Amino acid sequence: MSKTSALLDLVCAQRKQMKVILALLIASGFLLGLSLLFVEPGDRSYPLLVVDLVLVVVGFAFFSTTYWYCTKRAMDE
C-alpha cells in the first residue's frame, strides 16, 4: 500500500464529518454575504471580510471536491 493510498484512506474515513464542515462553510458563506451588505470597501473591516470570503470559498471547493472523490471511490469498491 502506497503512502498516497493510505492518506486517501484516512481522509475518506472522515466522509461523515465532511458533511458537517460543508454545512458550516455554507452557513459561513451566507453570513459573509449578509455582511457584504453592511461593509463598504473603505471600511477597516473590509480586508478581513475579503480574507474570510476567500477562505470560505477555498474551503468549500476543497471539501466538496474531496467529498465527491471519496463518494465516487466508495461506490467503485
VMD Tcl script that draws the C-alpha trace (Angstrom):
set ca {
  {0.00 0.00 0.00}
  {1.50 3.33 -1.02}
  {1.61 6.39 1.21}
  {-0.82 8.22 -1.06}
  {-3.35 5.41 -0.84}
  {-3.02 5.28 2.94}
  {-3.52 9.05 3.16}
  {-6.61 8.86 0.94}
  {-7.99 6.07 3.13}
  {-7.56 8.26 6.21}
  {-9.18 11.26 4.55}
  {-12.08 9.27 3.13}
  {-12.74 7.70 6.52}
  {-13.85 11.17 7.65}
  {-16.55 11.49 5.00}
  {-19.39 11.95 7.53}
  {-17.56 14.87 9.14}
  {-17.12 16.47 5.72}
  {-20.90 16.93 5.51}
  {-20.81 18.93 8.75}
  {-17.86 21.01 7.54}
  {-19.63 21.72 4.25}
  {-22.77 22.80 6.11}
  {-20.73 25.13 8.30}
  {-18.96 26.59 5.27}
  {-22.30 27.20 3.53}
  {-23.65 28.93 6.65}
  {-20.46 31.00 6.94}
  {-20.72 31.98 3.30}
  {-24.32 33.05 3.80}
  {-23.40 35.18 6.82}
  {-20.47 36.70 4.95}
  {-22.82 37.52 2.10}
  {-25.11 39.31 4.53}
  {-22.20 41.26 5.98}
  {-21.25 42.38 2.47}
  {-24.40 44.49 2.56}
  {-23.10 46.49 5.52}
  {-19.36 46.73 4.86}
  {-18.01 49.06 2.21}
  {-14.58 48.88 0.53}
  {-13.25 51.84 2.57}
  {-14.03 50.34 5.99}
  {-11.35 48.94 8.27}
  {-13.05 45.54 8.40}
  {-13.26 45.14 4.60}
  {-9.85 43.38 4.20}
  {-10.84 40.89 6.88}
  {-14.11 40.25 5.09}
  {-12.27 39.57 1.84}
  {-9.83 37.19 3.56}
  {-12.73 35.35 5.22}
  {-14.57 35.12 1.93}
  {-11.52 33.66 0.18}
  {-11.03 31.12 2.99}
  {-14.68 30.04 2.86}
  {-14.65 29.67 -0.94}
  {-11.36 27.73 -0.96}
  {-12.50 25.54 1.95}
  {-15.82 24.81 0.27}
  {-14.10 23.95 -3.01}
  {-11.60 21.66 -1.26}
  {-14.09 19.81 0.92}
  {-16.75 19.45 -1.77}
  {-14.19 18.04 -4.21}
  {-12.80 15.73 -1.54}
  {-16.29 14.58 -0.54}
  {-17.18 13.92 -4.19}
  {-13.96 11.94 -4.73}
  {-14.44 9.87 -1.58}
  {-18.05 9.11 -2.50}
  {-17.00 8.07 -6.01}
  {-14.20 5.96 -4.57}
  {-16.58 4.22 -2.14}
  {-19.02 3.44 -4.95}
  {-16.26 1.90 -7.06}
  {-15.26 -0.52 -4.29}
}
mol new
graphics top color blue
foreach p $ca { graphics top sphere $p radius 0.5 }
foreach p [lrange $ca 0 end-1] q [lrange $ca 1 end] { graphics top cylinder $p $q radius 0.2 }
display resetview
